[in-house]
Amino acid sequence: MHTVVVGTSGVTASDVLAVARGGARVDLSAEAVAALAASREIVDALAAKPEPVYGVSTGFGALATRHISPELRTQLQRNIVRSHAAGMGPRVEREVVRALMFLRLKTVCSGHTGVRPEVARTMADVLNAGITPVVHEYGSLGCSGDLAPLSHCALALMGEGEAEGPDGVVRPAGELLAEHGIRPVVLREKEGLALLNGTDGMLGMLVMALADLDILYKSADVTAALSLEALLGTDRVLAPELHAIRPHPGQAASAANMLAVLKGSGLTGHHQDDAPRVQDAYSVRCAPQVSGAGRDTLAHARLVAERELASAVDNPVVLPDGRVESNGNFHGAPVAYVLDFLAIAVADLASIAERRTDRLLDKNRSHGLPPFLADDAGVDSGLMIAQYTQAALVSELKRLAVPASADSIPSSAMQEDHVSMGWSAARKLRTAVDNLTRVVAVELYTATRAVELREGLTPAPATRAAVEALRAAGAAGPGPDRHLAPDLAAADAFVRDGRLVAAVETVTGPLN
């Protein structure tokens, strides 16, 4: 099995995906172990001094003014974990929790947290055992870290709370640790705080959303090309020289993808012979501009994620010169903003896809296609309600595009008086990505049926490959009305797992 080695300089997005989704093993580098030991020596020296140091010998948040005597410090660290493990609502997904735990381990291994090497090793052992703490939907304000989610993970390290075993069964965490020979940790000065104070949940969800959207944006370029072809549109608007004079890189990449998919089509531009149009509708003609703007948003979000993956987010932090300093690096604003930005781009990409679907179904705008692509319109309703479903998803996506990061709600007796709501931004983006997949699937299902109904005209080799692969995946072609939900589910799975892009790339080669 693939092993990810965590050092002192951060991790990559590929590392996160390997651990969160691929079940990769985790190990600590010798450099990380040495850095952990060195920073712990600094914390131990400060703990022995009479002067109070935040996080080491004081309370937390609004209670930071109280100096904690040595005999109470283990209890203090245990109590912060127990009290902060206050999440509510449904469980979050296993992959999110694994990303959360792995990214907290990344910061711990930086040598800036003062956590002992044995605590870091236990974190890796829990991941490697396939033990996943139960983390709830609500409990993070995206500032002072993803507190409640991280606290539920730390609670499991202590052998408390509940966790899911590798068999998928939720049981007491202590039982699972014992079965795998893992000794629960007894936290010392600063360690409880260090396990809770990070942007790890929102960052993990950002990394996974970026991976999903990379596939979805390629898929959306494919479905846009299919719709253009089915509507007998012109591919002249995709010419590289047109996009070179407005040099947004995402726009050029999307146009190039669409042009590659449509290469060799016998449908594009056909309208110029039969029913002249000066130009296609915006939803067709401007597809590269909208998809491209989203691609550029992805590039910006990826840059933010890369910076955060290289960061050590904790408060206070141990500096190389021996100082332990309070800071505000746990504030989730940088991550929260791009999570919200992506939700806006996702909503707009879905919106333009739905408009193309509606155009394919309207006999007054589809340039010769039957109403709703029905077999016997009137007796059959065709794909009328498939578009209703798509429209409902788009409407939901517009609501999800309302930014969470524009909100703030004070907490901790006004000590934490401005928060990022980054966890909430990440949770709604996950829903948005999920729904965008369905929207693209409906356009795919509609456009492939429309292409098949253009009798006597030959589609492009790449679009023909997409149609054939979709039909082989269980989404049937034109014909009388039938139970439509299974076909749409098959199209959804076909887009979701990347088979649409893979089918097209057998003809085009790798898309951008």
C-alpha positions as CSV (number, residue, x, y, z in Angstrom):
1,M,0.0,0.0,0.0
2,H,1.2,3.5,-0.8
3,T,2.7,5.4,2.2
4,V,2.7,9.1,2.7
5,V,5.7,10.4,4.7
6,V,5.0,13.6,6.7
7,G,7.9,15.9,7.2
8,T,8.3,19.4,8.5
9,S,7.5,21.4,5.4
10,G,3.9,20.5,4.7
11,V,2.1,18.1,2.4
12,T,0.7,18.1,-1.1
13,A,-2.9,17.9,-2.3
14,S,-2.0,14.5,-3.7
15,D,-1.0,13.4,-0.2
16,V,-4.3,14.5,1.2
17,L,-6.3,12.7,-1.5
18,A,-4.2,9.5,-1.0
19,V,-4.9,9.4,2.7
20,A,-8.4,10.7,2.7
21,R,-9.8,8.8,-0.2
22,G,-7.2,6.2,-1.1
23,G,-6.5,4.8,2.4
24,A,-2.8,5.4,2.1
25,R,-0.6,4.7,5.2
26,V,1.0,7.5,7.0
27,D,4.6,7.7,8.5
28,L,6.7,10.4,10.1
29,S,10.0,11.4,8.7
30,A,13.1,11.4,11.0
31,E,13.3,15.1,10.4
32,A,9.7,15.5,11.7
33,V,10.4,13.4,14.8
34,A,13.5,15.5,15.6
35,A,11.5,18.7,15.2
36,L,8.8,17.5,17.4
37,A,11.3,16.6,20.1
38,A,13.0,20.0,19.9
39,S,9.9,22.0,20.1
40,R,8.7,19.9,23.0
41,E,11.9,20.8,24.9
42,I,11.0,24.4,24.6
43,V,7.5,23.9,25.9
44,D,8.7,21.8,28.8
45,A,11.2,24.6,29.8
46,L,8.4,27.2,29.7
47,A,6.1,25.0,31.6
48,A,8.6,24.8,34.5
49,K,8.8,28.6,34.8
50,P,6.6,30.6,37.1
51,E,5.5,33.1,34.4
52,P,2.2,32.2,32.7
53,V,2.4,31.3,29.0
54,Y,-0.8,31.1,26.9
55,G,-1.7,27.5,26.1
56,V,1.0,26.1,28.3
57,S,0.1,27.3,31.8
58,T,-3.1,29.4,31.3
59,G,-6.7,28.8,30.4
60,F,-8.0,29.4,26.9
61,G,-10.0,32.0,25.0
62,A,-11.8,34.4,27.3
63,L,-10.4,32.3,30.3
64,A,-6.7,32.9,29.3
65,T,-6.1,35.2,32.3
66,R,-6.1,32.3,34.8
67,H,-2.7,30.8,35.6
68,I,-2.9,27.0,35.9
69,S,-0.8,25.3,38.5
70,P,1.3,22.3,37.3
71,E,-0.8,19.6,39.0
72,L,-3.9,20.7,37.1
73,R,-2.4,21.0,33.6
74,T,-3.0,17.5,32.4
75,Q,-6.6,17.9,33.5
76,L,-6.7,21.3,31.7
77,Q,-5.6,19.7,28.4
78,R,-8.1,16.8,28.8
79,N,-10.9,19.2,29.7
80,I,-10.4,21.4,26.7
81,V,-10.8,18.4,24.4
82,R,-13.8,17.1,26.3
83,S,-15.6,20.4,26.5
84,H,-14.8,21.4,22.9
85,A,-16.1,18.1,21.5
86,A,-19.5,19.7,21.4
87,G,-20.5,19.0,17.8
88,M,-24.1,18.3,16.8
89,G,-26.0,17.1,13.7
90,P,-25.3,14.4,11.2
91,R,-21.9,12.7,10.9
92,V,-19.6,14.1,8.3
93,E,-18.1,11.8,5.7
94,R,-15.3,9.5,6.4
95,E,-13.0,11.1,3.8
96,V,-13.5,14.5,5.4
97,V,-12.5,13.2,8.9
98,R,-9.4,11.4,7.5
99,A,-8.4,14.6,5.7
100,L,-9.0,16.6,8.9
101,M,-6.8,14.2,11.0
102,F,-4.0,14.0,8.4
103,L,-3.8,17.8,8.0
104,R,-3.7,18.3,11.8
105,L,-0.8,15.8,11.8
106,K,0.9,17.8,9.1
107,T,0.9,20.9,11.3
108,V,2.0,18.9,14.4
109,C,5.0,17.6,12.5
110,S,6.1,21.1,11.5
111,G,7.8,21.4,14.9
112,H,5.9,24.6,15.7
113,T,3.3,23.1,18.0
114,G,5.2,21.7,21.0
115,V,3.5,18.3,20.7
116,R,5.5,15.2,21.8
117,P,6.6,12.7,19.1
118,E,4.5,10.0,20.7
119,V,1.3,12.0,20.2
120,A,2.1,12.4,16.5
121,R,2.8,8.7,16.2
122,T,-0.5,7.9,17.8
123,M,-2.3,10.1,15.3
124,A,-0.6,8.2,12.4
125,D,-1.4,4.9,14.1
126,V,-5.2,5.8,14.2
127,L,-5.2,6.7,10.6
128,N,-3.3,3.6,9.6
129,A,-5.7,1.4,11.6
130,G,-8.7,2.8,9.6
131,I,-10.3,4.2,12.8
132,T,-12.4,7.3,12.0
133,P,-13.7,9.4,14.9
134,V,-17.3,10.5,14.7
135,V,-17.4,14.1,13.7
136,H,-20.6,16.1,13.5
137,E,-21.8,18.7,11.0
138,Y,-22.1,21.7,13.3
139,G,-19.5,23.0,15.8
140,S,-17.0,25.1,13.8
141,L,-17.1,28.8,13.2
142,G,-13.9,28.6,11.1
143,C,-11.8,30.5,13.6
144,S,-9.6,29.4,16.5
145,G,-9.6,26.4,14.2
146,D,-12.3,23.9,13.3
147,L,-12.7,23.4,17.1
148,A,-15.5,20.9,17.6
149,P,-14.6,18.7,14.6
150,L,-10.9,18.6,15.7
151,S,-11.9,18.0,19.3
152,H,-13.9,14.9,18.4
153,C,-10.8,13.6,16.7
154,A,-8.6,14.4,19.7
155,L,-11.2,12.8,22.0
156,A,-10.7,9.5,20.1
157,L,-6.9,9.8,20.6
158,M,-7.6,9.9,24.3
159,G,-9.7,6.7,24.0
160,E,-13.0,8.5,24.5
161,G,-16.1,9.2,22.4
162,E,-17.1,7.1,19.4
163,A,-15.4,6.2,16.2
164,E,-16.0,4.1,13.1
165,G,-13.9,1.0,12.7
166,P,-12.4,-0.3,9.4
167,D,-15.5,-2.4,9.1
168,G,-17.7,0.6,9.1
169,V,-19.3,0.0,12.5
170,V,-19.4,2.8,15.0
171,R,-18.1,1.7,18.5
172,P,-16.5,3.3,21.5
173,A,-13.1,4.7,20.5
174,G,-11.4,3.1,23.4
175,E,-12.4,-0.4,22.3
176,L,-11.1,0.2,18.8
177,L,-7.8,1.6,20.0
178,A,-7.4,-1.5,22.2
179,E,-8.2,-3.9,19.4
180,H,-5.4,-2.3,17.3
181,G,-2.9,-2.2,20.1
182,I,-2.9,1.6,20.3
183,R,-2.4,3.2,23.7
184,P,-4.6,6.2,24.4
185,V,-2.7,9.5,24.8
186,V,-2.5,11.4,28.0
187,L,-2.1,15.0,27.0
188,R,0.4,17.3,28.5
189,E,0.9,21.1,28.5
190,K,-0.3,22.7,25.2
191,E,-1.0,19.4,23.5
192,G,-4.8,19.6,23.8
193,L,-4.9,23.1,22.4
194,A,-2.5,22.1,19.6
195,L,-4.8,19.3,18.4
196,L,-7.7,21.7,18.0
197,N,-6.4,24.9,16.6
198,G,-6.4,24.6,12.8
199,T,-8.1,25.1,9.5
200,D,-7.8,21.4,8.7
201,G,-11.4,20.6,8.1
202,M,-12.1,23.4,5.7
203,L,-8.8,22.9,4.0
204,G,-9.4,19.1,3.5
205,M,-12.7,19.8,2.0
206,L,-11.2,22.5,-0.3
207,V,-8.6,20.0,-1.6
208,M,-11.2,17.4,-2.3
209,A,-13.5,19.9,-4.0
210,L,-10.7,21.0,-6.3
211,A,-10.0,17.4,-7.3
212,D,-13.7,16.8,-8.1
213,L,-14.1,20.1,-9.9
214,D,-11.1,19.4,-12.1
215,I,-13.0,16.4,-13.5
216,L,-16.4,18.3,-13.6
217,Y,-15.1,21.3,-15.5
218,K,-13.7,18.9,-18.2
219,S,-17.1,17.1,-18.2
220,A,-18.9,20.4,-18.6
221,D,-16.8,21.3,-21.6
222,V,-17.7,17.9,-23.1
223,T,-21.5,18.4,-22.5
224,A,-21.4,21.9,-23.8
225,A,-19.8,20.6,-27.0
226,L,-22.4,17.9,-27.2
227,S,-25.2,20.5,-26.8
228,L,-23.6,22.8,-29.4
229,E,-23.5,19.9,-31.8
230,A,-27.0,18.8,-31.1
231,L,-28.2,22.4,-31.7
232,L,-26.4,22.5,-35.0
233,G,-24.3,25.4,-33.7
234,T,-21.1,26.7,-35.1
235,D,-17.7,25.8,-33.7
236,R,-16.1,28.8,-35.3
237,V,-16.5,30.7,-32.0
238,L,-14.0,28.2,-30.5
239,A,-11.2,29.2,-32.8
240,P,-7.9,29.8,-30.8
241,E,-7.3,33.2,-32.4
242,L,-10.6,34.5,-31.0
243,H,-9.6,33.5,-27.5
244,A,-6.1,34.8,-27.8
245,I,-7.3,38.4,-28.0
246,R,-8.9,38.0,-24.6
247,P,-6.1,36.0,-22.9
248,H,-7.8,34.4,-19.9
249,P,-6.1,31.0,-19.6
250,G,-9.2,29.2,-18.4
251,Q,-11.3,30.4,-21.4
252,A,-8.6,29.3,-23.9
253,A,-8.5,25.9,-22.2
254,S,-12.2,25.4,-22.3
255,A,-12.5,26.5,-25.9
256,A,-9.7,24.1,-26.9
257,N,-11.4,21.2,-25.1
258,M,-14.7,21.9,-26.9
259,L,-12.9,22.2,-30.3
260,A,-11.1,18.9,-29.7
261,V,-14.4,17.2,-28.8
262,L,-16.1,18.5,-31.9
263,K,-13.3,17.7,-34.3
264,G,-14.7,15.9,-37.4
265,S,-18.4,16.6,-36.6
266,G,-20.9,16.6,-39.4
267,L,-23.4,18.5,-37.3
268,T,-21.7,21.8,-36.5
269,G,-22.5,24.7,-38.7
270,H,-25.1,22.6,-40.6
271,H,-27.8,25.2,-39.8
272,Q,-26.0,27.6,-42.2
273,D,-27.4,25.6,-45.1
274,D,-31.0,25.0,-43.8
275,A,-32.0,27.7,-41.4
276,P,-29.4,30.5,-41.2
277,R,-28.5,32.0,-37.8
278,V,-26.3,34.9,-37.5
279,Q,-25.0,33.6,-34.2
280,D,-25.8,31.0,-31.5
281,A,-27.4,31.9,-28.2
282,Y,-25.2,33.0,-25.3
283,S,-25.5,29.7,-23.5
284,V,-23.9,28.0,-26.5
285,R,-21.6,30.7,-27.8
286,C,-20.3,31.9,-24.4
287,A,-19.7,28.4,-22.9
288,P,-15.9,28.8,-22.9
289,Q,-16.1,32.2,-21.3
290,V,-18.2,30.9,-18.4
291,S,-16.4,27.6,-17.9
292,G,-13.1,29.4,-18.4
293,A,-13.8,31.9,-15.6
294,G,-14.6,29.0,-13.3
295,R,-11.3,27.4,-14.3
296,D,-9.4,30.5,-13.4
297,T,-11.2,30.6,-10.1
298,L,-10.1,27.0,-9.5
299,A,-6.5,28.1,-10.3
300,H,-6.7,30.8,-7.6
301,A,-8.3,28.5,-5.1
302,R,-5.5,25.9,-5.8
303,L,-2.9,28.5,-5.1
304,V,-4.5,29.3,-1.7
305,A,-4.7,25.6,-0.9
306,E,-1.1,25.1,-1.7
307,R,-0.1,27.9,0.6
308,E,-2.2,26.5,3.4
309,L,-0.9,23.0,2.9
310,A,2.6,24.4,3.5
311,S,1.5,26.2,6.6
312,A,1.8,25.5,10.3
313,V,-1.5,26.7,11.8
314,D,-1.6,26.7,15.6
315,N,-1.9,29.2,18.5
316,P,0.4,29.7,20.2
317,V,3.3,28.6,18.0
318,V,6.8,27.6,18.9
319,L,9.4,29.6,17.0
320,P,12.9,28.4,16.2
321,D,14.4,31.0,18.5
322,G,12.6,29.4,21.5
323,R,9.7,31.9,21.7
324,V,6.2,30.7,22.1
325,E,4.0,33.4,20.6
326,S,0.2,33.9,20.2
327,N,-1.0,34.7,16.7
328,G,-4.1,34.8,14.5
329,N,-3.0,32.3,11.9
330,F,-5.9,30.0,12.8
331,H,-8.4,32.5,11.2
332,G,-10.0,30.8,8.2
333,A,-10.6,33.8,6.0
334,P,-8.1,32.9,3.2
335,V,-9.7,29.4,2.8
336,A,-13.2,30.6,3.4
337,Y,-13.1,33.2,0.7
338,V,-12.1,30.7,-2.0
339,L,-14.6,28.1,-0.8
340,D,-17.3,30.7,-1.3
341,F,-15.8,31.9,-4.6
342,L,-15.9,28.3,-5.9
343,A,-19.6,28.0,-4.9
344,I,-20.4,31.0,-7.0
345,A,-18.5,29.6,-10.0
346,V,-20.2,26.2,-9.6
347,A,-23.7,27.8,-9.5
348,D,-23.0,29.8,-12.7
349,L,-21.6,26.7,-14.6
350,A,-24.7,24.8,-13.6
351,S,-26.9,27.7,-14.7
352,I,-25.5,27.9,-18.2
353,A,-25.8,24.1,-18.6
354,E,-29.4,24.2,-17.6
355,R,-30.1,26.8,-20.2
356,R,-28.6,24.6,-22.9
357,T,-30.8,21.7,-21.7
358,D,-33.9,23.8,-21.9
359,R,-33.0,25.0,-25.4
360,L,-32.6,21.4,-26.6
361,L,-36.1,20.5,-25.3
362,D,-38.0,23.6,-26.7
363,K,-39.1,22.9,-30.3
364,N,-39.1,26.6,-31.0
365,R,-35.4,26.9,-30.2
366,S,-33.9,23.5,-30.9
367,H,-33.8,23.8,-34.7
368,G,-35.8,20.8,-35.7
369,L,-35.7,18.5,-32.7
370,P,-39.0,17.0,-31.4
371,P,-40.6,18.7,-28.4
372,F,-38.9,17.5,-25.2
373,L,-37.1,15.0,-27.4
374,A,-40.2,12.8,-27.0
375,D,-40.8,9.8,-29.1
376,D,-44.5,10.7,-29.7
377,A,-45.0,14.2,-28.2
378,G,-48.3,14.5,-26.4
379,V,-48.4,10.8,-25.7
380,D,-44.8,10.9,-24.4
381,S,-43.4,13.7,-22.2
382,G,-39.8,12.9,-23.1
383,L,-37.3,14.7,-20.9
384,M,-39.6,17.4,-19.8
385,I,-39.3,16.6,-16.1
386,A,-35.6,15.8,-16.3
387,Q,-35.2,19.5,-17.0
388,Y,-37.5,20.3,-13.9
389,T,-35.1,18.3,-11.8
390,Q,-32.1,20.1,-13.3
391,A,-33.8,23.5,-12.7
392,A,-34.5,22.6,-9.0
393,L,-30.8,21.7,-8.6
394,V,-29.7,25.0,-10.2
395,S,-32.0,26.9,-7.9
396,E,-30.5,25.2,-4.9
397,L,-27.0,26.0,-6.2
398,K,-27.9,29.7,-6.4
399,R,-28.9,29.6,-2.7
400,L,-25.6,27.8,-1.9
401,A,-23.7,30.5,-3.7
402,V,-24.6,33.0,-0.9
403,P,-21.2,33.5,0.9
404,A,-20.8,32.1,4.3
405,S,-17.6,34.1,4.8
406,A,-19.5,37.4,4.7
407,D,-21.1,36.4,8.0
408,S,-19.5,36.5,11.4
409,I,-21.0,35.7,14.8
410,P,-19.1,36.6,18.0
411,S,-18.2,33.9,20.5
412,S,-16.2,33.2,23.7
413,A,-17.5,36.2,25.6
414,M,-16.4,38.5,22.7
415,Q,-12.8,37.4,22.8
416,E,-13.4,35.7,19.5
417,D,-15.4,38.5,18.0
418,H,-14.8,37.9,14.3
419,V,-14.9,34.5,12.7
420,S,-14.6,33.1,9.1
421,M,-17.4,30.6,8.9
422,G,-15.0,28.6,6.7
423,W,-16.3,25.2,7.8
424,S,-19.8,26.2,6.8
425,A,-18.5,27.5,3.4
426,A,-16.8,24.1,2.9
427,R,-19.8,22.1,3.8
428,K,-22.1,24.0,1.4
429,L,-19.4,23.7,-1.4
430,R,-19.5,19.9,-1.0
431,T,-23.2,20.0,-1.6
432,A,-22.8,22.3,-4.5
433,V,-20.2,20.1,-6.2
434,D,-22.5,17.1,-5.7
435,N,-25.4,18.9,-7.3
436,L,-23.3,20.3,-10.2
437,T,-22.5,16.7,-11.0
438,R,-26.2,16.0,-11.4
439,V,-26.8,19.1,-13.5
440,V,-24.0,18.1,-15.9
441,A,-25.4,14.6,-16.0
442,V,-28.8,15.8,-17.1
443,E,-27.3,17.9,-19.8
444,L,-25.2,14.9,-20.9
445,Y,-28.3,12.7,-21.0
446,T,-30.3,15.3,-23.0
447,A,-27.6,16.2,-25.4
448,T,-26.7,12.6,-26.3
449,R,-30.3,11.8,-27.0
450,A,-30.6,15.0,-29.2
451,V,-27.5,14.0,-31.1
452,E,-28.9,10.6,-31.8
453,L,-32.1,12.1,-33.1
454,R,-30.2,14.1,-35.8
455,E,-30.7,11.3,-38.3
456,G,-28.5,11.5,-41.4
457,L,-25.9,13.7,-39.8
458,T,-22.7,12.2,-38.4
459,P,-21.5,13.4,-34.9
460,A,-17.8,13.9,-34.1
461,P,-15.8,10.7,-33.2
462,A,-15.3,12.0,-29.6
463,T,-19.0,12.7,-29.0
464,R,-19.9,9.4,-30.6
465,A,-17.5,7.7,-28.1
466,A,-19.3,9.5,-25.3
467,V,-22.7,8.4,-26.5
468,E,-21.7,4.8,-26.9
469,A,-20.0,4.7,-23.5
470,L,-23.0,6.3,-21.8
471,R,-25.4,3.8,-23.4
472,A,-23.1,0.9,-22.3
473,A,-23.2,2.4,-18.7
474,G,-27.0,1.8,-18.6
475,A,-28.5,5.2,-19.7
476,A,-30.7,4.2,-22.7
477,G,-31.2,6.3,-25.8
478,P,-34.3,7.7,-27.6
479,G,-37.6,5.9,-27.4
480,P,-41.0,5.8,-25.7
481,D,-41.3,7.1,-22.2
482,R,-39.9,4.9,-19.4
483,H,-39.0,5.2,-15.8
484,L,-36.4,8.0,-16.2
485,A,-34.8,8.1,-12.7
486,P,-32.5,5.0,-13.3
487,D,-31.2,6.5,-16.6
488,L,-30.4,9.8,-14.9
489,A,-28.7,7.9,-12.0
490,A,-26.6,6.0,-14.5
491,A,-25.6,9.3,-16.2
492,D,-24.8,10.8,-12.8
493,A,-22.5,7.9,-12.0
494,F,-20.9,8.1,-15.4
495,V,-20.0,11.8,-14.9
496,R,-19.1,11.4,-11.2
497,D,-16.5,8.7,-11.6
498,G,-14.8,10.3,-14.6
499,R,-16.0,7.8,-17.2
500,L,-17.3,10.6,-19.5
501,V,-14.0,12.3,-19.6
502,A,-12.2,9.0,-20.1
503,A,-14.4,8.0,-23.0
504,V,-13.8,11.3,-24.8
505,E,-10.1,11.2,-24.2
506,T,-9.8,7.9,-26.0
507,V,-10.4,10.0,-29.1
508,T,-9.1,13.4,-28.2
509,G,-6.2,12.6,-26.0
510,P,-5.9,14.4,-22.6
511,L,-8.2,17.4,-22.2
512,N,-7.0,20.5,-20.5
